[in-house]
């Protein structure tokens, strides 16, 4: 399953990632990190909707987002 991980220690809560997510699943958390920022997160119920497009990781100025992509099934060869 494709997904993103937000490193809460690096996230400053700018929420730029929320503006580029094509499926609009990234939201502001109600939790604060150690620096006092409300971090970005993907709610558990929406995690399967992630397309792993990496737009969020690309726009993140703090490199706080890692994208994990699922492997696509191999195409079956044949005549």
C-alpha positions, 0 to 999 in steps of 0.5 A: 500500500502506498503511503506517506510518513511525516517526520514530526520532529522536522514538520513545522506545520506550514501545511503546504503539503495539504495544498498539493495533495490531489486526493486531499487526505493530508490534514493538520493534526491536533497534536503538537511536536516538540517545537510547538507546531501542529504537524501534518498527518494523514488520518488512518481512515484515509491512508489507503487513498494515497496515490504516492504521487510525491507532490507533498514531499516535493513541496515540503521545505523541511524534507519532513515527508517520505513517500512509500510506493507499492510495487506494481504487479509485473506484467504477464508476458505472452504472445 
